[in-house]
Amino acid sequence: MRLPIPLLLLLGLLVLTGCGSDTSARAGQEDDRLPDGSWTLIEARDAAGALALVDARPVTLEVADTEVRGQVCNTYFATAGASGDGPLLTGLGATEMGCLPASVMELESRYLAALGAVTGVERPGNALVLTGDAVRLTFEPAPAPATGD
């Protein structure tokens, strides 16, 4: 039995389409994850409004694969996943020291609550913006550590 040429071409096209790799799906998955690197918080909002940053205590965020950690007063840690309908970070926890002034502890409390509500990642320019319902945390790349040279 001989198949007509148009049918053979269609079957060949279907086979080739099925064998290809879908790089666009992978690229989309990478885009909705936290990028590796060290970041410093430069602006933050939650449902109550803007968070008052304290110059003496920069808020840091460090990402390595799925491990997230950082510092306000205490060191915090979490596991990062892909953004979407649920939280971006799971297992969010922190050490439990007290810091002065009290504004640092208020900042930390609101920041960690906001971080736990993050569901999205945006990358405008070289910034990192984490978003969620009434949450917007904007980071810039952390300066490179000074060398002893």
N, C-alpha and C positions, 0 to 999 in steps of 0.2 A: 504494500500500500504506500503510495507516494502522497506526501502532504504538499499542499500548495505553498509556493514560496512566501507569500505574505504571512501565512500561518507559521511557517518556520522562523521567519524574522521576528515575529511577535514572541514566540516561545524563547528564542535566543535572547531577546531583550529582557524578558521576565527573569530568565536565569541570571543574566549579568546584573540586573538590578538587585536581585536577592543576595548575590555574592559580595556586593560592595559593602564598605564600612560606613556607618553613619557618623561622620565626624561632627556634624552640626549638633547632634544630640549631646555628644560628649562636651563640646565647647560650651553649650548652654549649661551643662551641669557644673563645669568649672567656674563659670561666671557667677553662679549663685552660691558659691562657697567663699569663706573668708580667705583672702590672699595671705600667704605666708609673709611675715615681716614684723617689724616693731613699729608701733604707732603711738602717737600722743593725742589725747583728746583736746580739741580746740573750741568746740561748741557743743552744747547738749540741751535738749528739750525733752520734757516729759509732759504728762497731762496737766501738771501743776504749773508749767511754764519753763523758763530758762533755768538751768542749773548754774549756780554761782561757782565758777572754777576758782581754785586757790593756787596762786602762783607758786607758793612754797611747796605744794604737793601736786605735781603734775600727774594726771591720770594716764596710765600706760596700758597698752594692749599688745601682747605678743602672741603671734600665731605661728605654729609649726605643725603643718599637716592638719590633724584634727585636734591637736592640743592647744588650748587657749589659757593664757595666764596674764596677769597684770597686777598693777598696784595703784591704790589710792592712799589709804592709810595702811590697810591690810593687803596681803597678797590674796588675789582671787584666782580661781581656776574653773575650767569648764571643758566640755567636749563640743566641738563644732560639727554641725551637719550641713545639709543643703537648706537653703531658704525655701520658703513656701508658706503653707497655711499654719504650720506649727512653729514652735520656737526654734531659732537657729542654734542656740546653745542649750545643752542639757547638762545635768550634774553640776550646776553652778554652785560653788561654795567659796568660803573665804576663811582666813584665819580670824581670830577674834581679839585683837588688841584694841585699846582705846587710844585716840590721838587728840591732841589739842592743836588748834582751837576747835571748838564744837562744830564750826562750819565745815571742817574736814569730814567729820563723822556724818553730818547731814548730806554732804556731797556724795560720800561713799554709799550711803543707804539708798539715795535716789538713783545714783548711777547703776548700782547693781540691780535694782528693781527694773530700771529701763533696759539694761542689758538682757535681763531674763525675758523681756517682752519683744525682743528683736526677731523679726521674721524675714527681713530683706536686706540685701547688700547692693549698694550702688558704688560705682567707681568714677566719679567726675574728675577728670584730670588725674593728678597723682594723689588725690584725697581718697579716703575710705569713709563711706556714709552707711551707717546701720540704721534701719528703719523698722518701725512697727506701729501698732495702733497708738497714736499720740506720742510716739517716740522718734527722735532723730538725734543720732550721735555722730558727730563729724570729727574725723581723725586726720592728721597729717603724718607723713613718715617721720619717725623719730630720728633726731640727729645721730649721726654715727658717733660711737664712743671716741673720745680723744685718745690718741696714741701717745706713748711716752717718748717718741722720737723728737 
